[in-house]
């Protein structure tokens, strides 16, 4: 995070001489690289093995990273773009349906997403342009090998590593802060959610879950 802060400050310092020439934005192609933090919502993991009745585990997460890039075309009032991003969440606690609570959990859930976004810009005379919009696409969820210490059972493997690709969508808003006629900072928020993934660790065991997260980001946009 310190590296990210230093980079942003450096960009702003070098852009100060160009502020007098900054514009609220102009139509044309652009590319944005961004970095931020993902805050995954608690989720329910439905476990079944085709023999025993399904059970629901309650999982909580620690914050993770949110990083990616997008490229598209600015029409002046609307932007169409493609986005490739990665976000993850570290598992914090797992509670089985029988009340067994696992702490010191070691594992993470990641989502590599390809999205098609539409954003609407609210142009005004200032250098700050608010926007809102959303997108749809697909995300590959990857659950790592996950272990933890239970109240009564001690150290235990909770989930085997597995992955699945599912439909995903997001909504978001933010502001574009023009540094000059070509460069700007994108400060934004995205709410991201996937369909329920079936994470099959073997032919007999399946874990079903959704990935939902609040994502805060800051990006650097360059217009060609």
N, C-alpha and C positions, 0 to 999 in steps of 0.2 A: 504493500500500500504506500510506503514511503517513496518508492520508485515512481509509482503512478502520480503522486502529488508533485514530485520534482518535475516530472515531464510536463504536467499541465501548467505549472508555474512558469517553466521555461518558454512554453508556447506563448503564453500571455505576454511575457516580457518582450519577446522578439516581435510580437504583433502590435505592441503599443504604438510604434511610429506609423503604422498603417491604419490606426483607428479613424483618423480623419477621412480616410477614403473608404471606410466600411460602408457596405450597403445592406439593406434588409434581405437581400437574396435575389438571385436571378435564375431564370430557367436554364436547364442544361443537365448533363450527366454529372454524377457525383459518386464519391466513395467515402464511407465512414468506418473507422476502426474504433471499437469501444471496449471498455473494461469497467467492471462493477462487482456488486455483491448480490448473491441470490439467497433469499430467505424462504426456504421450503416450508410449506404448511404441514402440520401433523397429518399422517395418513393411516389408513387401515390396510393391512396386508392380509388378504384372504389366502390361507394355506389349505391345500387338499392334496390327497395322494391316491384318489380313486378307490380307496378302501374304507377309510374312516370319514366321518362327517367333517365338513369344512369348518375351520376355526378362523377367528379374526384376531390378528395381532395389532396392537396400537404402537405406532412408531413415531418418535419425535426426532427432529434434526437440529444440527448446528448450522450456522450460515456457511455458504460456500462461495465459489467464484462464479462470475458471469462474464464471458469474454466472447468476442466475435467481430464480424465485419458485415457491412451491407453495401450494396451498390445499386444505383437506379437512376431514374430521370425525374428532375424537378420541373413540373409544368407551370410553376408560379403560384398555383393555389392548391395543387395536389401533387403528391409524390408516389410513384410506384417503384418498389424495390424488392430485390431478393436479399435474404439474410441467411448467413450461416453462423450459428452460435453454439456455445457449449456452456452449460451450467451444471453445477453439482451440489450435493448436500451431504454432509457427514452425519451418519446415524448417531444419535445421542443416547436414546433409551428405546428398549423394546419391551412391551408388556403382553404376555400371552393371555389368551382367553381365560385360562385357569387362574390368573392372578400372578403368575410367576413374572417377576420384574427383573430385567437385565440392565446392568449398568456397565460403565467402562466399555461400551460397545465400540468395536473397531470394524468399520465398513463404510462404504459410501454409495450413493445413487447418483448417476450422471445422466445427462440428456444432451445428445448431439442433435440439433434441430436445423432443418432447412425450411425457411418460411418465405411466403410471398406476402408482402405488406402493402397497405395503402394508408398514407397519412395525409391529413388536410391541414394546411398551414394558414394561420390567421395573420396575414400580412398587416403591418402598421408602419408608421414613419420611423419607429425606433429600430435599434439593432437587435432587439429581442423579439423573436417570432414564436409565439406559442403554437403547439400543434397537438393533434390527437388522431387516433386511428387504431389499426389492428391488422392482424394477418392470420393466415392459415398455412398449414404445411404438415410435415411429418417429423417425428423425433424418434431416435433410437435410444431407448433406456438401457442402461447397463448397471446391474447390481453386483457389487463385488462380493467375494467371500466375506461373511460377516460373523463375528464372534462376540461373546459377552459373558459377564459373570452374573449368574442368577442368585436369587435370595436363598434358594435351597439346593440347587443342582450344581453350583459352581460354574467353572469355565465350560462353555459349550459353543459348538458351531450352530449358528442360527439360520443362515441362508447360504446356499451355494451360489457361486457367480453364474450369471445368466443375463440374457438381453432379449429385447423384442422391439420391433418398430411399429409405432402406432400413430394415428392422426393427432395433430396438435393445433392449438390456436392461441392467440394472445391479443390483448388490448393494451393500449398504452397512451401516454401523453408526455409532454415535456416542453422544452424551450430550446430554440436554436439561437445562439449568441454569436452574431457576426463579428469576426476579428478584422476582416477586410473583404474585398469583393469575391474572393475565392475560398477563404478559410473561415471556419466557424467551430464553436464548441456546441455539442449536442448533450444537454443534460436531461435525462429522461427516466421514465418509470415504465415497466412492463409487468402485466399480470399474465402468467403463462400456465397453461393447463393441457394435459394430455388425456386421451382416452385411456381406459383401463388396459394395462399391459399384462400379458401372460408370460411370466418369467419361469420357463421350464428348465430346472436344473438337471433333470434326467427324465426318462420316459414315464416315471411314476409320480413325480413331485412337481407341483405348480404353485407359484406365488403370484397373486393378482394384486395390482395396485395402480393408483394414479399418481402422477407427479404434478403438483401445483406449487407455484412459487411466486413471491413478490420479488421483483428485480429492479435495483437502482443502478444506473450507469452514467458514465461520462464518456463522450466520444469526441474524436477529432474528425471533422468533415472537410473534404477538399472537393471543390467544383472544377471541372475541366473547362 
